[in-house]
């Protein structure tokens, strides 16, 4: 397994998914109360605070990139140590 290639693919995927989700939930606020309980796995209530700012976008993007990078690195490490 080429860990560097898989890391690049995973980070590209999370960037595309994050931007898409942010745009959908930011541009169509009526979807938030419907989708957030499924996305977050908890009931957020009817009054969802509007926290869709450019700063929150970049902080979330960085956070999810770090989470995915660590997850892919861990998978690569485990696949190198655990053989069939």
C-alpha positions in Angstrom: 0.0 0.0 0.0 1.3 3.4 -1.0 0.4 5.4 2.1 1.3 8.8 0.6 -1.0 8.1 -2.4 -3.8 6.9 -0.2 -3.4 10.0 2.1 -3.6 12.3 -0.9 -6.8 10.6 -2.2 -8.3 10.6 1.3 -7.6 14.3 1.8 -8.9 15.2 -1.6 -12.1 13.2 -0.9 -12.7 14.9 2.5 -12.1 18.4 1.0 -14.7 17.7 -1.7 -17.2 16.2 0.8 -16.7 19.0 3.3 -17.1 21.8 0.8 -20.2 20.1 -0.7 -21.9 19.6 2.7 -21.0 23.1 3.9 -22.4 24.7 0.8 -25.6 22.6 0.9 -26.3 23.3 4.6 -25.2 26.9 4.3 -27.1 27.8 1.2 -30.3 25.9 2.0 -30.9 26.6 5.7 -34.3 24.8 5.6 -32.4 21.5 5.3 -30.5 21.9 8.6 -33.3 20.8 11.0 -34.0 17.9 8.7 -30.5 16.6 8.0 -28.5 17.5 11.2 -30.1 14.8 13.4 -28.9 12.2 10.8 -25.5 13.8 10.3 -24.8 14.3 14.0 -26.7 11.3 15.3 -28.5 13.5 17.9 -31.6 15.7 18.1 -30.5 19.3 17.7 -33.9 20.8 18.1 -35.8 23.1 15.8 -33.8 26.3 16.5 -30.4 25.7 14.9 -28.0 28.6 15.4 -26.5 30.0 12.2 -22.7 29.4 12.6 -21.9 29.3 8.9 -19.1 31.8 8.6 -15.9 31.8 6.6 -13.9 31.3 9.7 -15.9 28.3 10.8 -15.5 26.9 7.3 -11.7 27.0 7.3 -11.5 25.8 10.9 -13.7 22.8 10.1 -11.9 22.1 6.9 -8.5 22.0 8.7 -10.0 19.9 11.5 -11.5 17.3 9.2 -8.2 17.2 7.1 -6.3 16.4 10.3 -8.8 13.7 11.4 -8.7 12.0 8.0 -4.9 12.2 7.7 -4.5 10.6 11.1 -7.1 7.9 10.2 -5.4 7.1 6.9 -1.9 7.1 8.5 -3.2 4.7 11.1 -4.7 2.4 8.5 -1.4 2.5 6.5 0.6 1.7 9.6 -1.6 -1.2 10.6 -1.7 -2.6 7.1 2.1 -2.6 7.0 2.3 -4.4 10.4 -0.6 -6.8 10.0 0.0 -9.2 7.2 -2.4 -12.0 6.0 
